[in-house]
């Protein structure tokens, strides 16, 4: 007769997390109680779903749980990726400052690709018009110039021309 072991418990836990990831990777169910619906689909309790997601967040297996709006559908038709050449000494502090602005939805550091690409800080801004997006970028530039006078050497804005389908990593079936 097989005696249950700690390894069996770990295997059941890993299996549950894989099933939970597959059930949520395309988004949460659009119902009033999405965790309850997931629990129904997975044959477990709602608290199991909450604890499973919390555990995966805590150890970094998933980065976040949040809504991803369609900016065009809610009236933000000018989407500009502002790119910044920031002195490496200041880039983390500038990134935190810029990322906290209400009209910046993504802000991240990337390696320069010299000699062709000098920019190391990227900040996505959204507005109802191109002029509005440019005004946001001008406000960012003014803020950087005030707080970190010698940090910014150059910046530019790249505007979206099409909506591409955004998806994260998708898990396949496991053996």
Rosetta constraint file for C-alpha pairs under 8 A:
AtomPair CA 4 CA 8 HARMONIC 6.22 0.50
AtomPair CA 4 CA 9 HARMONIC 7.89 0.50
AtomPair CA 5 CA 9 HARMONIC 6.75 0.50
AtomPair CA 6 CA 10 HARMONIC 6.33 0.50
AtomPair CA 7 CA 11 HARMONIC 6.13 0.50
AtomPair CA 8 CA 12 HARMONIC 6.25 0.50
AtomPair CA 9 CA 13 HARMONIC 6.17 0.50
AtomPair CA 10 CA 14 HARMONIC 6.09 0.50
AtomPair CA 11 CA 15 HARMONIC 6.07 0.50
AtomPair CA 12 CA 16 HARMONIC 6.11 0.50
AtomPair CA 13 CA 17 HARMONIC 6.29 0.50
AtomPair CA 14 CA 18 HARMONIC 6.23 0.50
AtomPair CA 15 CA 19 HARMONIC 6.22 0.50
AtomPair CA 16 CA 20 HARMONIC 6.03 0.50
AtomPair CA 17 CA 21 HARMONIC 6.03 0.50
AtomPair CA 17 CA 52 HARMONIC 6.50 0.50
AtomPair CA 18 CA 22 HARMONIC 6.18 0.50
AtomPair CA 19 CA 23 HARMONIC 6.10 0.50
AtomPair CA 19 CA 42 HARMONIC 7.42 0.50
AtomPair CA 20 CA 24 HARMONIC 6.24 0.50
AtomPair CA 20 CA 38 HARMONIC 7.93 0.50
AtomPair CA 20 CA 42 HARMONIC 7.46 0.50
AtomPair CA 20 CA 49 HARMONIC 7.46 0.50
AtomPair CA 20 CA 52 HARMONIC 7.70 0.50
AtomPair CA 20 CA 53 HARMONIC 7.98 0.50
AtomPair CA 21 CA 25 HARMONIC 5.71 0.50
AtomPair CA 21 CA 171 HARMONIC 7.66 0.50
AtomPair CA 22 CA 26 HARMONIC 7.94 0.50
AtomPair CA 22 CA 170 HARMONIC 7.74 0.50
AtomPair CA 22 CA 171 HARMONIC 6.36 0.50
AtomPair CA 22 CA 172 HARMONIC 7.96 0.50
AtomPair CA 23 CA 38 HARMONIC 7.23 0.50
AtomPair CA 24 CA 28 HARMONIC 5.45 0.50
AtomPair CA 24 CA 29 HARMONIC 7.95 0.50
AtomPair CA 25 CA 168 HARMONIC 7.66 0.50
AtomPair CA 25 CA 169 HARMONIC 7.92 0.50
AtomPair CA 25 CA 170 HARMONIC 6.52 0.50
AtomPair CA 25 CA 171 HARMONIC 7.87 0.50
AtomPair CA 26 CA 167 HARMONIC 7.90 0.50
AtomPair CA 28 CA 34 HARMONIC 6.13 0.50
AtomPair CA 29 CA 34 HARMONIC 5.23 0.50
AtomPair CA 29 CA 37 HARMONIC 7.10 0.50
AtomPair CA 29 CA 38 HARMONIC 7.53 0.50
AtomPair CA 30 CA 34 HARMONIC 6.62 0.50
AtomPair CA 31 CA 37 HARMONIC 7.71 0.50
AtomPair CA 33 CA 37 HARMONIC 6.43 0.50
AtomPair CA 34 CA 38 HARMONIC 6.20 0.50
AtomPair CA 35 CA 39 HARMONIC 6.10 0.50
AtomPair CA 35 CA 46 HARMONIC 5.73 0.50
AtomPair CA 35 CA 49 HARMONIC 6.29 0.50
AtomPair CA 35 CA 50 HARMONIC 7.04 0.50
AtomPair CA 36 CA 40 HARMONIC 6.23 0.50
AtomPair CA 36 CA 45 HARMONIC 7.55 0.50
AtomPair CA 36 CA 46 HARMONIC 5.02 0.50
AtomPair CA 37 CA 41 HARMONIC 6.25 0.50
AtomPair CA 38 CA 42 HARMONIC 6.03 0.50
AtomPair CA 38 CA 46 HARMONIC 7.53 0.50
AtomPair CA 38 CA 49 HARMONIC 7.11 0.50
AtomPair CA 39 CA 43 HARMONIC 5.73 0.50
AtomPair CA 39 CA 44 HARMONIC 4.95 0.50
AtomPair CA 39 CA 45 HARMONIC 5.32 0.50
AtomPair CA 39 CA 46 HARMONIC 5.07 0.50
AtomPair CA 39 CA 48 HARMONIC 7.50 0.50
AtomPair CA 39 CA 49 HARMONIC 6.17 0.50
AtomPair CA 40 CA 44 HARMONIC 6.52 0.50
AtomPair CA 40 CA 45 HARMONIC 7.59 0.50
AtomPair CA 44 CA 48 HARMONIC 6.46 0.50
AtomPair CA 44 CA 49 HARMONIC 7.62 0.50
AtomPair CA 45 CA 49 HARMONIC 6.78 0.50
AtomPair CA 46 CA 50 HARMONIC 6.46 0.50
AtomPair CA 47 CA 51 HARMONIC 5.99 0.50
AtomPair CA 48 CA 52 HARMONIC 5.89 0.50
AtomPair CA 49 CA 53 HARMONIC 6.15 0.50
AtomPair CA 50 CA 54 HARMONIC 6.07 0.50
AtomPair CA 51 CA 55 HARMONIC 5.99 0.50
AtomPair CA 52 CA 56 HARMONIC 6.29 0.50
AtomPair CA 53 CA 57 HARMONIC 6.14 0.50
AtomPair CA 54 CA 58 HARMONIC 6.06 0.50
AtomPair CA 55 CA 59 HARMONIC 6.38 0.50
AtomPair CA 56 CA 60 HARMONIC 6.00 0.50
AtomPair CA 56 CA 61 HARMONIC 4.89 0.50
AtomPair CA 56 CA 62 HARMONIC 5.66 0.50
AtomPair CA 57 CA 61 HARMONIC 6.08 0.50
AtomPair CA 57 CA 62 HARMONIC 5.16 0.50
AtomPair CA 57 CA 63 HARMONIC 5.95 0.50
AtomPair CA 57 CA 64 HARMONIC 6.62 0.50
AtomPair CA 69 CA 74 HARMONIC 7.82 0.50
AtomPair CA 70 CA 74 HARMONIC 6.69 0.50
AtomPair CA 71 CA 75 HARMONIC 6.40 0.50
AtomPair CA 71 CA 76 HARMONIC 5.03 0.50
AtomPair CA 71 CA 77 HARMONIC 6.74 0.50
AtomPair CA 71 CA 126 HARMONIC 7.62 0.50
AtomPair CA 72 CA 76 HARMONIC 5.09 0.50
AtomPair CA 72 CA 77 HARMONIC 4.92 0.50
AtomPair CA 75 CA 127 HARMONIC 7.89 0.50
AtomPair CA 75 CA 128 HARMONIC 5.89 0.50
AtomPair CA 76 CA 126 HARMONIC 5.74 0.50
AtomPair CA 76 CA 127 HARMONIC 4.82 0.50
AtomPair CA 76 CA 128 HARMONIC 4.44 0.50
AtomPair CA 76 CA 129 HARMONIC 7.35 0.50
AtomPair CA 77 CA 126 HARMONIC 7.38 0.50
AtomPair CA 77 CA 127 HARMONIC 6.44 0.50
AtomPair CA 77 CA 128 HARMONIC 5.26 0.50
AtomPair CA 77 CA 129 HARMONIC 6.25 0.50
AtomPair CA 78 CA 126 HARMONIC 5.80 0.50
AtomPair CA 78 CA 127 HARMONIC 5.23 0.50
AtomPair CA 78 CA 128 HARMONIC 5.75 0.50
AtomPair CA 78 CA 129 HARMONIC 5.04 0.50
AtomPair CA 78 CA 130 HARMONIC 5.09 0.50
AtomPair CA 78 CA 132 HARMONIC 7.84 0.50
AtomPair CA 78 CA 133 HARMONIC 6.35 0.50
AtomPair CA 78 CA 159 HARMONIC 7.08 0.50
AtomPair CA 78 CA 160 HARMONIC 7.31 0.50
AtomPair CA 79 CA 124 HARMONIC 7.08 0.50
AtomPair CA 79 CA 125 HARMONIC 5.90 0.50
AtomPair CA 79 CA 126 HARMONIC 4.60 0.50
AtomPair CA 79 CA 127 HARMONIC 6.55 0.50
AtomPair CA 79 CA 130 HARMONIC 7.77 0.50
AtomPair CA 79 CA 133 HARMONIC 7.02 0.50
AtomPair CA 79 CA 159 HARMONIC 5.74 0.50
AtomPair CA 79 CA 160 HARMONIC 5.64 0.50
AtomPair CA 80 CA 124 HARMONIC 5.74 0.50
AtomPair CA 80 CA 125 HARMONIC 5.33 0.50
AtomPair CA 80 CA 126 HARMONIC 6.40 0.50
AtomPair CA 80 CA 133 HARMONIC 6.49 0.50
AtomPair CA 80 CA 157 HARMONIC 5.83 0.50
AtomPair CA 80 CA 158 HARMONIC 5.37 0.50
AtomPair CA 80 CA 159 HARMONIC 4.29 0.50
AtomPair CA 80 CA 160 HARMONIC 6.26 0.50
AtomPair CA 81 CA 122 HARMONIC 6.58 0.50
AtomPair CA 81 CA 123 HARMONIC 5.73 0.50
AtomPair CA 81 CA 124 HARMONIC 4.33 0.50
AtomPair CA 81 CA 125 HARMONIC 6.28 0.50
AtomPair CA 81 CA 157 HARMONIC 5.51 0.50
AtomPair CA 81 CA 158 HARMONIC 5.05 0.50
AtomPair CA 81 CA 159 HARMONIC 6.27 0.50
AtomPair CA 81 CA 160 HARMONIC 7.87 0.50
AtomPair CA 82 CA 122 HARMONIC 5.76 0.50
AtomPair CA 82 CA 123 HARMONIC 5.14 0.50
AtomPair CA 82 CA 124 HARMONIC 5.94 0.50
AtomPair CA 82 CA 125 HARMONIC 7.14 0.50
AtomPair CA 82 CA 137 HARMONIC 6.82 0.50
AtomPair CA 82 CA 155 HARMONIC 7.01 0.50
AtomPair CA 82 CA 156 HARMONIC 5.72 0.50
AtomPair CA 82 CA 157 HARMONIC 4.28 0.50
AtomPair CA 82 CA 158 HARMONIC 6.31 0.50
AtomPair CA 83 CA 119 HARMONIC 5.84 0.50
AtomPair CA 83 CA 120 HARMONIC 7.29 0.50
AtomPair CA 83 CA 121 HARMONIC 5.79 0.50
AtomPair CA 83 CA 122 HARMONIC 4.64 0.50
AtomPair CA 83 CA 123 HARMONIC 6.48 0.50
AtomPair CA 83 CA 155 HARMONIC 5.42 0.50
AtomPair CA 83 CA 156 HARMONIC 5.38 0.50
AtomPair CA 83 CA 157 HARMONIC 6.11 0.50
AtomPair CA 83 CA 158 HARMONIC 7.73 0.50
AtomPair CA 84 CA 119 HARMONIC 5.05 0.50
AtomPair CA 84 CA 120 HARMONIC 6.12 0.50
AtomPair CA 84 CA 121 HARMONIC 5.00 0.50
AtomPair CA 84 CA 122 HARMONIC 6.31 0.50
AtomPair CA 84 CA 152 HARMONIC 6.97 0.50
AtomPair CA 84 CA 153 HARMONIC 7.78 0.50
AtomPair CA 84 CA 154 HARMONIC 5.99 0.50
AtomPair CA 84 CA 155 HARMONIC 4.35 0.50
AtomPair CA 84 CA 156 HARMONIC 6.77 0.50
AtomPair CA 85 CA 118 HARMONIC 6.01 0.50
AtomPair CA 85 CA 119 HARMONIC 4.31 0.50
AtomPair CA 85 CA 120 HARMONIC 5.62 0.50
AtomPair CA 85 CA 121 HARMONIC 6.64 0.50
AtomPair CA 85 CA 152 HARMONIC 5.82 0.50
AtomPair CA 85 CA 153 HARMONIC 5.45 0.50
AtomPair CA 85 CA 154 HARMONIC 5.14 0.50
AtomPair CA 85 CA 155 HARMONIC 6.03 0.50
AtomPair CA 86 CA 90 HARMONIC 6.82 0.50
AtomPair CA 86 CA 91 HARMONIC 5.58 0.50
AtomPair CA 86 CA 119 HARMONIC 7.29 0.50
AtomPair CA 86 CA 120 HARMONIC 6.54 0.50
AtomPair CA 86 CA 121 HARMONIC 6.82 0.50
AtomPair CA 86 CA 151 HARMONIC 5.34 0.50
AtomPair CA 86 CA 152 HARMONIC 4.57 0.50
AtomPair CA 86 CA 153 HARMONIC 6.14 0.50
AtomPair CA 86 CA 154 HARMONIC 7.56 0.50
AtomPair CA 87 CA 91 HARMONIC 6.12 0.50
AtomPair CA 87 CA 151 HARMONIC 5.04 0.50
AtomPair CA 87 CA 152 HARMONIC 6.44 0.50
AtomPair CA 87 CA 153 HARMONIC 7.38 0.50
AtomPair CA 88 CA 92 HARMONIC 7.85 0.50
AtomPair CA 90 CA 94 HARMONIC 6.02 0.50
AtomPair CA 90 CA 148 HARMONIC 7.66 0.50
AtomPair CA 90 CA 151 HARMONIC 6.19 0.50
AtomPair CA 91 CA 95 HARMONIC 5.86 0.50
AtomPair CA 91 CA 109 HARMONIC 7.65 0.50
AtomPair CA 91 CA 120 HARMONIC 7.89 0.50
AtomPair CA 91 CA 121 HARMONIC 7.11 0.50
AtomPair CA 91 CA 151 HARMONIC 7.79 0.50
AtomPair CA 92 CA 96 HARMONIC 6.29 0.50
AtomPair CA 92 CA 109 HARMONIC 7.81 0.50
AtomPair CA 93 CA 97 HARMONIC 6.34 0.50
AtomPair CA 94 CA 98 HARMONIC 6.10 0.50
AtomPair CA 94 CA 144 HARMONIC 6.86 0.50
AtomPair CA 94 CA 148 HARMONIC 7.62 0.50
AtomPair CA 95 CA 99 HARMONIC 5.76 0.50
AtomPair CA 95 CA 107 HARMONIC 6.58 0.50
AtomPair CA 95 CA 108 HARMONIC 6.80 0.50
AtomPair CA 95 CA 109 HARMONIC 7.39 0.50
AtomPair CA 95 CA 121 HARMONIC 6.98 0.50
AtomPair CA 96 CA 100 HARMONIC 6.30 0.50
AtomPair CA 97 CA 101 HARMONIC 7.17 0.50
AtomPair CA 98 CA 104 HARMONIC 7.19 0.50
AtomPair CA 98 CA 107 HARMONIC 7.14 0.50
AtomPair CA 98 CA 123 HARMONIC 7.39 0.50
AtomPair CA 98 CA 140 HARMONIC 6.82 0.50
AtomPair CA 99 CA 104 HARMONIC 6.05 0.50
AtomPair CA 99 CA 105 HARMONIC 7.33 0.50
AtomPair CA 99 CA 106 HARMONIC 6.78 0.50
AtomPair CA 99 CA 107 HARMONIC 5.11 0.50
AtomPair CA 99 CA 108 HARMONIC 7.97 0.50
AtomPair CA 99 CA 123 HARMONIC 7.21 0.50
AtomPair CA 100 CA 104 HARMONIC 7.27 0.50
AtomPair CA 103 CA 125 HARMONIC 5.68 0.50
AtomPair CA 103 CA 126 HARMONIC 6.29 0.50
AtomPair CA 103 CA 127 HARMONIC 7.83 0.50
AtomPair CA 103 CA 136 HARMONIC 7.35 0.50
AtomPair CA 104 CA 123 HARMONIC 6.26 0.50
AtomPair CA 104 CA 124 HARMONIC 5.50 0.50
AtomPair CA 104 CA 125 HARMONIC 4.75 0.50
AtomPair CA 104 CA 126 HARMONIC 7.12 0.50
AtomPair CA 105 CA 123 HARMONIC 7.40 0.50
AtomPair CA 105 CA 124 HARMONIC 5.74 0.50
AtomPair CA 105 CA 125 HARMONIC 6.38 0.50
AtomPair CA 105 CA 126 HARMONIC 7.76 0.50
AtomPair CA 106 CA 122 HARMONIC 7.70 0.50
AtomPair CA 106 CA 123 HARMONIC 5.52 0.50
AtomPair CA 106 CA 124 HARMONIC 5.17 0.50
AtomPair CA 106 CA 125 HARMONIC 7.80 0.50
AtomPair CA 107 CA 121 HARMONIC 7.26 0.50
AtomPair CA 107 CA 122 HARMONIC 5.50 0.50
AtomPair CA 107 CA 123 HARMONIC 4.26 0.50
AtomPair CA 107 CA 124 HARMONIC 6.52 0.50
AtomPair CA 108 CA 121 HARMONIC 5.86 0.50
AtomPair CA 108 CA 122 HARMONIC 5.41 0.50
AtomPair CA 108 CA 123 HARMONIC 6.66 0.50
AtomPair CA 109 CA 120 HARMONIC 5.56 0.50
AtomPair CA 109 CA 121 HARMONIC 4.58 0.50
AtomPair CA 109 CA 122 HARMONIC 6.29 0.50
AtomPair CA 110 CA 119 HARMONIC 7.86 0.50
AtomPair CA 110 CA 120 HARMONIC 4.95 0.50
AtomPair CA 110 CA 121 HARMONIC 6.18 0.50
AtomPair CA 110 CA 122 HARMONIC 7.47 0.50
AtomPair CA 111 CA 119 HARMONIC 7.85 0.50
AtomPair CA 111 CA 120 HARMONIC 5.56 0.50
AtomPair CA 112 CA 117 HARMONIC 5.93 0.50
AtomPair CA 112 CA 118 HARMONIC 5.28 0.50
AtomPair CA 112 CA 119 HARMONIC 5.67 0.50
AtomPair CA 112 CA 120 HARMONIC 5.31 0.50
AtomPair CA 113 CA 117 HARMONIC 4.75 0.50
AtomPair CA 113 CA 118 HARMONIC 6.30 0.50
AtomPair CA 113 CA 119 HARMONIC 7.93 0.50
AtomPair CA 114 CA 118 HARMONIC 5.85 0.50
AtomPair CA 119 CA 155 HARMONIC 7.52 0.50
AtomPair CA 125 CA 133 HARMONIC 6.27 0.50
AtomPair CA 125 CA 136 HARMONIC 7.07 0.50
AtomPair CA 125 CA 137 HARMONIC 7.54 0.50
AtomPair CA 126 CA 133 HARMONIC 5.97 0.50
AtomPair CA 127 CA 132 HARMONIC 5.38 0.50
AtomPair CA 127 CA 133 HARMONIC 5.03 0.50
AtomPair CA 128 CA 132 HARMONIC 6.39 0.50
AtomPair CA 128 CA 133 HARMONIC 7.60 0.50
AtomPair CA 129 CA 133 HARMONIC 6.38 0.50
AtomPair CA 130 CA 134 HARMONIC 6.16 0.50
AtomPair CA 131 CA 135 HARMONIC 6.11 0.50
AtomPair CA 132 CA 136 HARMONIC 6.34 0.50
AtomPair CA 133 CA 137 HARMONIC 6.35 0.50
AtomPair CA 134 CA 138 HARMONIC 6.12 0.50
AtomPair CA 134 CA 157 HARMONIC 7.89 0.50
AtomPair CA 135 CA 139 HARMONIC 6.19 0.50
AtomPair CA 136 CA 140 HARMONIC 6.26 0.50
AtomPair CA 137 CA 141 HARMONIC 6.18 0.50
AtomPair CA 137 CA 157 HARMONIC 7.87 0.50
AtomPair CA 138 CA 142 HARMONIC 6.15 0.50
AtomPair CA 139 CA 143 HARMONIC 6.12 0.50
AtomPair CA 140 CA 144 HARMONIC 6.13 0.50
AtomPair CA 141 CA 145 HARMONIC 6.04 0.50
AtomPair CA 142 CA 146 HARMONIC 6.14 0.50
AtomPair CA 143 CA 147 HARMONIC 6.13 0.50
AtomPair CA 144 CA 148 HARMONIC 5.34 0.50
AtomPair CA 144 CA 149 HARMONIC 6.80 0.50
AtomPair CA 144 CA 151 HARMONIC 7.55 0.50
AtomPair CA 144 CA 152 HARMONIC 7.21 0.50
AtomPair CA 145 CA 149 HARMONIC 4.40 0.50
AtomPair CA 145 CA 150 HARMONIC 7.18 0.50
AtomPair CA 145 CA 151 HARMONIC 7.57 0.50
AtomPair CA 145 CA 152 HARMONIC 7.27 0.50
AtomPair CA 148 CA 152 HARMONIC 7.74 0.50
